[in-house]
Amino acid sequence: MTFNQLSAMKAWMVDHRHGQPVEYHAWDAVLTLWLMGWMGAPAFIVLDNLWAEVACVALFFVPRAYLSLRRRLHTRQRLRCDWLHVVQPSGHAA
């Protein structure tokens, strides 16, 4: 995901937080994990803790994985995602 997509997604979540509080908090959890990866990686590199470094790098991909999961569930009509249009690359329909 690009930073523009992350920003657009966060803006949509904030605008719709009263109508969809679970979505809002789920996205905050995703962003928290992503930020933990970015903040933890340098510390664990300095501390020379390989497993923690790997875990932090894995956290870099949490937003993309969440988006992929939600897109797949939406496509299979298991879960409705009203915000998918916000993060679609240009030229793709939701």
DSSP file (Angstrom, degrees, kcal/mol; ACC not computed):
  #  RESIDUE AA STRUCTURE BP1 BP2  ACC     N-H-->O    O-->H-N    N-H-->O    O-->H-N    TCO  KAPPA ALPHA  PHI   PSI    X-CA   Y-CA   Z-CA
    1    1 A M              0   0    0      0, 0.0     2,-0.1     0, 0.0    63,-0.1   0.000 360.0 360.0 360.0 144.8    0.0    0.0    0.0
    2    2 A T     >  -     0   0    0      1,-0.1     4,-2.4     4,-0.0     5,-0.2  -0.471 360.0-111.9 -86.5 165.1    1.1    3.5   -0.7
    3    3 A F  H  > S+     0   0    0      1,-0.2     4,-2.7     2,-0.2     5,-0.2   0.852 119.7  56.8 -65.3 -32.9    1.1    6.3    1.9
    4    4 A N  H  > S+     0   0    0      2,-0.2     4,-2.7     1,-0.2    -1,-0.2   0.910 108.0  47.0 -63.7 -40.9   -1.7    8.0   -0.1
    5    5 A Q  H  > S+     0   0    0      2,-0.2     4,-2.6     1,-0.2    -2,-0.2   0.917 112.3  49.6 -66.0 -42.7   -3.8    4.8    0.2
    6    6 A L  H  X S+     0   0    0     -4,-2.4     4,-2.4     1,-0.2    -2,-0.2   0.921 113.5  47.1 -59.8 -43.4   -3.0    4.5    3.9
    7    7 A S  H  X S+     0   0    0     -4,-2.7     4,-2.5     2,-0.2    -2,-0.2   0.914 112.6  48.0 -65.5 -44.1   -4.0    8.2    4.4
    8    8 A A  H  X S+     0   0    0     -4,-2.7     4,-2.3     2,-0.2    -1,-0.2   0.896 112.2  50.3 -63.6 -39.7   -7.2    7.9    2.3
    9    9 A M  H  X S+     0   0    0     -4,-2.6     4,-2.4     2,-0.2    -2,-0.2   0.927 111.0  47.9 -64.7 -45.0   -8.2    4.8    4.2
   10   10 A K  H  X S+     0   0    0     -4,-2.4     4,-2.5     1,-0.2    -2,-0.2   0.910 111.1  51.4 -63.0 -42.0   -7.6    6.4    7.6
   11   11 A A  H  X S+     0   0    0     -4,-2.5     4,-2.3     1,-0.2    -1,-0.2   0.913 110.6  48.5 -62.2 -42.0   -9.6    9.5    6.5
   12   12 A W  H  X S+     0   0    0     -4,-2.3     4,-1.6     2,-0.2    -2,-0.2   0.920 111.6  50.1 -63.1 -43.2  -12.5    7.2    5.4
   13   13 A M  H  < S+     0   0    0     -4,-2.4     4,-0.3     1,-0.2    -2,-0.2   0.906 110.8  48.4 -63.2 -42.1  -12.4    5.4    8.7
   14   14 A V  H >< S+     0   0    0     -4,-2.5     3,-0.9     1,-0.2     4,-0.3   0.915 111.3  50.6 -64.9 -42.1  -12.4    8.6   10.7
   15   15 A D  H 3< S+     0   0    0     -4,-2.3    -1,-0.2     1,-0.2    -2,-0.2   0.803 121.0  34.2 -64.2 -29.1  -15.4    9.9    8.7
   16   16 A H  T 3X S+     0   0    0     -4,-1.6     4,-2.0    -5,-0.2     3,-0.3   0.174  81.8 113.3-112.6  16.2  -17.4    6.7    9.2
   17   17 A R  T <4 S+     0   0    0     -3,-0.9     7,-0.2    -4,-0.3    -1,-0.1   0.793  77.0  51.5 -64.6 -28.7  -16.3    5.8   12.7
   18   18 A H  T  4 S+     0   0    0     -4,-0.3    -1,-0.2    -3,-0.2    -2,-0.1   0.849 115.4  40.6 -77.3 -32.5  -19.7    6.4   14.3
   19   19 A G  T  4 S+     0   0    0     -3,-0.3    -2,-0.2     1,-0.2    -1,-0.2   0.743 131.1  25.9 -84.3 -24.2  -21.5    4.2   11.8
   20   20 A Q     X  +     0   0    0     -4,-2.0     4,-2.0    -7,-0.2    -1,-0.2  -0.535  66.8 160.0-138.8  68.8  -18.8    1.5   11.6
   21   21 A P  H  > S+     0   0    0      0, 0.0     4,-2.4     0, 0.0     5,-0.2   0.826  75.4  55.7 -65.9 -31.4  -16.9    1.5   14.9
   22   22 A V  H  > S+     0   0    0      2,-0.2     4,-2.6     1,-0.2     5,-0.2   0.928 108.5  48.3 -66.5 -43.0  -15.6   -2.1   14.5
   23   23 A E  H  > S+     0   0    0      1,-0.2     4,-2.5     2,-0.2     5,-0.2   0.925 111.3  51.6 -58.3 -45.2  -14.0   -1.2   11.2
   24   24 A Y  H  X S+     0   0    0     -4,-2.0     4,-1.9     1,-0.2    -2,-0.2   0.922 113.5  42.2 -59.4 -47.2  -12.5    1.9   12.7
   25   25 A H  H  X S+     0   0    0     -4,-2.4     4,-2.1     2,-0.2    -1,-0.2   0.848 112.1  54.4 -73.0 -33.5  -10.9    0.0   15.6
   26   26 A A  H  X S+     0   0    0     -4,-2.6     4,-2.2    -5,-0.2    -2,-0.2   0.925 109.9  47.4 -63.6 -42.9   -9.8   -2.9   13.4
   27   27 A W  H  X S+     0   0    0     -4,-2.5     4,-2.6     1,-0.2    -2,-0.2   0.883 109.6  53.2 -67.5 -36.6   -8.0   -0.4   11.1
   28   28 A D  H  X S+     0   0    0     -4,-1.9     4,-2.3    -5,-0.2    -1,-0.2   0.896 108.5  50.7 -62.4 -38.9   -6.4    1.3   14.1
   29   29 A A  H  X S+     0   0    0     -4,-2.1     4,-2.4     2,-0.2    -2,-0.2   0.910 109.8  50.3 -64.3 -41.4   -5.1   -2.1   15.3
   30   30 A V  H  X S+     0   0    0     -4,-2.2     4,-2.3     1,-0.2    -2,-0.2   0.934 112.5  46.2 -61.3 -46.6   -3.7   -2.7   11.8
   31   31 A L  H  X S+     0   0    0     -4,-2.6     4,-2.6     1,-0.2    -1,-0.2   0.867 110.3  54.3 -65.6 -35.4   -1.9    0.7   11.8
   32   32 A T  H  X S+     0   0    0     -4,-2.3     4,-2.4     2,-0.2    -2,-0.2   0.928 110.0  46.1 -63.6 -45.2   -0.7    0.1   15.4
   33   33 A L  H  X S+     0   0    0     -4,-2.4     4,-1.9     2,-0.2    -2,-0.2   0.912 112.7  50.9 -62.9 -42.2    0.9   -3.2   14.3
   34   34 A W  H  X S+     0   0    0     -4,-2.3     4,-1.9     1,-0.2    -2,-0.2   0.926 111.9  46.7 -60.4 -45.9    2.4   -1.5   11.3
   35   35 A L  H  X S+     0   0    0     -4,-2.6     4,-2.7     1,-0.2     5,-0.3   0.868 107.3  57.1 -66.5 -36.5    3.9    1.3   13.3
   36   36 A M  H  X S+     0   0    0     -4,-2.4     4,-2.5     1,-0.2     5,-0.2   0.886 106.4  51.4 -60.4 -37.7    5.2   -1.2   15.9
   37   37 A G  H  X S+     0   0    0     -4,-1.9     4,-1.9     2,-0.2    -2,-0.2   0.940 112.3  44.4 -63.3 -46.8    7.1   -2.8   13.1
   38   38 A W  H  < S+     0   0    0     -4,-1.9    -2,-0.2     1,-0.2    -1,-0.2   0.873 119.4  41.6 -67.2 -37.0    8.6    0.4   11.9
   39   39 A M  H  X S+     0   0    0     -4,-2.7     4,-0.7     1,-0.2    -1,-0.2   0.829 117.3  46.9 -80.1 -31.8    9.5    1.6   15.4
   40   40 A G  H  X S+     0   0    0     -4,-2.5     4,-2.7    -5,-0.3     5,-0.3   0.812  96.0  72.3 -80.9 -30.1   10.8   -1.8   16.6
   41   41 A A  H  X S+     0   0    0     -4,-1.9     4,-2.1    -5,-0.2     5,-0.2   0.922  98.5  45.1 -55.9 -51.5   13.0   -2.7   13.7
   42   42 A P  H  > S+     0   0    0      0, 0.0     4,-2.2     0, 0.0    -1,-0.2   0.906 114.0  50.7 -61.5 -38.2   15.8   -0.2   14.4
   43   43 A A  H  X S+     0   0    0     -4,-0.7     4,-2.3     1,-0.2    -2,-0.2   0.927 112.5  45.3 -64.5 -43.5   15.8   -1.1   18.1
   44   44 A F  H  <>S+     0   0    0     -4,-2.7     5,-2.3     2,-0.2     4,-0.4   0.781 109.4  55.8 -74.3 -24.7   16.1   -4.8   17.4
   45   45 A I  H ><5S+     0   0    0     -4,-2.1     3,-0.7    -5,-0.3    -1,-0.2   0.929 110.4  45.5 -66.6 -45.0   18.7   -4.3   14.8
   46   46 A V  H 3<5S+     0   0    0     -4,-2.2    -2,-0.2     1,-0.2    -1,-0.2   0.892 114.2  48.4 -63.4 -39.8   20.8   -2.4   17.4
   47   47 A L  T 3<5S-     0   0    0     -4,-2.3    -1,-0.2    -5,-0.2    -2,-0.2   0.530 108.4-129.9 -79.1  -4.9   20.1   -5.1   20.0
   48   48 A D  T < 5 +     0   0    0     -3,-0.7     2,-0.7    -4,-0.4    -3,-0.2   0.923  52.3 152.8  56.3  50.1   21.0   -7.8   17.4
   49   49 A N     >< -     0   0    0     -5,-2.3     4,-2.1     1,-0.2    -1,-0.2  -0.866  23.9-172.5-111.8  95.7   17.9   -9.8   17.9
   50   50 A L  H  > S+     0   0    0     -2,-0.7     4,-2.5     1,-0.2     5,-0.2   0.887  80.7  50.5 -59.6 -45.9   17.3  -11.6   14.6
   51   51 A W  H  > S+     0   0    0      1,-0.2     4,-2.1     2,-0.2    -1,-0.2   0.883 111.9  47.9 -64.3 -37.9   13.9  -13.1   15.5
   52   52 A A  H  > S+     0   0    0      2,-0.2     4,-2.4     1,-0.2    -1,-0.2   0.869 110.1  53.1 -69.6 -35.4   12.5   -9.7   16.6
   53   53 A E  H  X S+     0   0    0     -4,-2.1     4,-2.4    -9,-0.2    -2,-0.2   0.928 109.6  48.2 -61.9 -45.0   13.9   -8.1   13.5
   54   54 A V  H  X S+     0   0    0     -4,-2.5     4,-2.3     1,-0.2    -2,-0.2   0.906 111.1  50.8 -62.7 -42.2   12.1  -10.7   11.3
   55   55 A A  H  X S+     0   0    0     -4,-2.1     4,-1.7     2,-0.2    -1,-0.2   0.911 110.4  49.4 -62.2 -42.3    8.9  -10.1   13.3
   56   56 A C  H  X S+     0   0    0     -4,-2.4     4,-0.8     2,-0.2    -2,-0.2   0.909 110.1  50.0 -64.4 -42.0    9.2   -6.3   12.8
   57   57 A V  H >< S+     0   0    0     -4,-2.4     3,-0.9     1,-0.2     4,-0.4   0.898 108.2  54.0 -64.0 -39.0    9.7   -6.7    9.1
   58   58 A A  H >< S+     0   0    0     -4,-2.3     3,-1.3     1,-0.2    -1,-0.2   0.865 101.7  59.3 -61.6 -35.0    6.7   -9.0    8.9
   59   59 A L  H >< S+     0   0    0     -4,-1.7     3,-1.4     1,-0.3    -1,-0.2   0.729  88.8  73.2 -67.5 -20.8    4.6   -6.3   10.5
   60   60 A F  T << S+     0   0    0     -3,-0.9     4,-0.3    -4,-0.8    -1,-0.3   0.811  98.4  48.6 -59.1 -27.9    5.5   -3.9    7.7
   61   61 A F  T <> S+     0   0    0     -3,-1.3     4,-2.5    -4,-0.4    -1,-0.2   0.334  79.1 101.1 -98.2   5.9    3.1   -5.9    5.5
   62   62 A V  H <> S+     0   0    0     -3,-1.4     4,-2.8     1,-0.2     5,-0.2   0.918  81.5  50.0 -60.9 -46.1    0.1   -6.0    7.9
   63   63 A P  H  > S+     0   0    0      0, 0.0     4,-2.5     0, 0.0    -1,-0.2   0.925 113.5  45.9 -60.3 -42.1   -1.9   -3.2    6.1
   64   64 A R  H  > S+     0   0    0     -4,-0.3     4,-2.5     2,-0.2    -2,-0.2   0.908 114.1  48.5 -65.6 -41.2   -1.4   -4.9    2.7
   65   65 A A  H  X S+     0   0    0     -4,-2.5     4,-2.6     2,-0.2    -1,-0.2   0.906 111.6  49.8 -65.1 -41.2   -2.4   -8.3    4.1
   66   66 A Y  H  X S+     0   0    0     -4,-2.8     4,-2.7    -5,-0.2     5,-0.2   0.925 111.7  48.5 -62.4 -44.5   -5.4   -6.8    5.8
   67   67 A L  H  X S+     0   0    0     -4,-2.5     4,-2.6    -5,-0.2    -2,-0.2   0.917 112.1  48.8 -62.2 -43.4   -6.5   -5.2    2.6
   68   68 A S  H  X S+     0   0    0     -4,-2.5     4,-2.4     2,-0.2    -2,-0.2   0.916 112.4  48.4 -63.2 -43.5   -6.0   -8.4    0.6
   69   69 A L  H  X S+     0   0    0     -4,-2.6     4,-2.6     2,-0.2    -2,-0.2   0.940 114.0  45.6 -61.9 -47.4   -8.0  -10.4    3.2
   70   70 A R  H  X S+     0   0    0     -4,-2.7     4,-2.4     1,-0.2    -2,-0.2   0.889 112.5  51.1 -65.3 -38.9  -10.8   -7.9    3.2
   71   71 A R  H  X S+     0   0    0     -4,-2.6     4,-2.5    -5,-0.2    -1,-0.2   0.918 111.7  47.9 -63.4 -42.9  -10.9   -7.7   -0.6
   72   72 A R  H  X S+     0   0    0     -4,-2.4     4,-1.9     2,-0.2    -2,-0.2   0.917 112.9  47.6 -64.2 -43.8  -11.0  -11.5   -0.9
   73   73 A L  H  <>S+     0   0    0     -4,-2.6     5,-3.0     1,-0.2     6,-1.1   0.876 112.7  49.7 -64.9 -37.1  -13.8  -11.7    1.7
   74   74 A H  H ><5S+     0   0    0     -4,-2.4     3,-1.4     3,-0.2    -2,-0.2   0.917 109.3  51.1 -66.9 -43.4  -15.7   -8.9   -0.1
   75   75 A T  H 3<5S+     0   0    0     -4,-2.5    -2,-0.2     1,-0.3    -1,-0.2   0.871 111.3  47.7 -62.4 -37.3  -15.4  -10.6   -3.4
   76   76 A R  T 3<5S-     0   0    0     -4,-1.9    -1,-0.3    -5,-0.2    -2,-0.2   0.387 114.3-120.7 -84.1   4.3  -16.7  -13.9   -2.0
   77   77 A Q  T < 5S+     0   0    0     -3,-1.4    -3,-0.2     2,-0.2     3,-0.1   0.834  80.4 120.4  58.3  37.5  -19.6  -11.9   -0.4
   78   78 A R  S   <S+     0   0    0     -5,-3.0     2,-0.3     1,-0.3    -4,-0.2   0.699  80.5  15.3 -94.1 -27.4  -18.6  -13.0    3.1
   79   79 A L  S    S-     0   0    0     -6,-1.1     2,-0.4    -9,-0.2    -1,-0.3  -0.975  76.2-128.4-152.1 130.2  -18.0   -9.5    4.4
   80   80 A R        -     0   0    0     -2,-0.3     2,-0.5    -3,-0.1    -6,-0.1  -0.671  19.5-169.1 -85.3 132.9  -19.1   -6.2    3.0
   81   81 A C    >   +     0   0    0     -2,-0.4     3,-0.9     1,-0.1     4,-0.2  -0.902  10.1 179.6-123.7 101.1  -16.3   -3.6    2.7
   82   82 A D  T 3  S+     0   0    0     -2,-0.5     3,-0.3     1,-0.2    -1,-0.1   0.635  79.8  58.2 -73.4 -13.8  -17.7   -0.1    1.9
   83   83 A W  T >> S+     0   0    0      1,-0.2     3,-1.5     2,-0.1     4,-0.7   0.415  70.9  99.2-100.2   1.1  -14.2    1.4    1.9
   84   84 A L  H X> S+     0   0    0     -3,-0.9     3,-0.9     1,-0.3     4,-0.5   0.845  76.3  62.7 -59.4 -33.3  -12.5   -0.7   -0.8
   85   85 A H  H 34 S+     0   0    0     -3,-0.3     3,-0.5     1,-0.2    -1,-0.3   0.778  94.7  63.6 -62.1 -24.7  -13.1    2.0   -3.4
   86   86 A V  H <4 S+     0   0    0     -3,-1.5    -1,-0.2     1,-0.2    -2,-0.2   0.834 110.5  34.9 -69.1 -33.4  -10.8    4.3   -1.4
   87   87 A V  H << S+     0   0    0     -3,-0.9    -1,-0.2    -4,-0.7    -2,-0.2   0.291  86.6 122.3-108.6   9.3   -7.7    2.1   -1.8
   88   88 A Q     <  -     0   0    0     -4,-0.5     3,-0.1    -3,-0.5     6,-0.1  -0.513  68.0-114.6 -70.9 135.9   -8.3    0.8   -5.4
   89   89 A P    >   -     0   0    0      0, 0.0     3,-1.7     0, 0.0    -1,-0.1  -0.373  48.7 -83.6 -61.9 151.8   -5.5    1.6   -7.8
   90   90 A S  T 3  S+     0   0    0      1,-0.3     3,-0.1    -3,-0.0    -3,-0.0  -0.319 117.8  31.0 -60.7 139.3   -6.7    4.0  -10.6
   91   91 A G  T 3  S+     0   0    0      1,-0.3     2,-0.4    -3,-0.1    -1,-0.3   0.392  98.3 102.5  93.2  -2.3   -8.4    2.2  -13.4
   92   92 A H    <   -     0   0    0     -3,-1.7    -1,-0.3    -7,-0.1     2,-0.3  -0.930  61.0-141.7-115.9 139.5   -9.8   -0.6  -11.2
   93   93 A A              0   0    0     -2,-0.4    -3,-0.0    -3,-0.1    -8,-0.0  -0.652 360.0 360.0 -95.1 153.9  -13.4   -0.9  -10.0
   94   94 A A              0   0    0     -2,-0.3    -1,-0.1    -6,-0.1   -10,-0.1   0.465 360.0 360.0 -77.8 360.0  -14.4   -2.1   -6.5
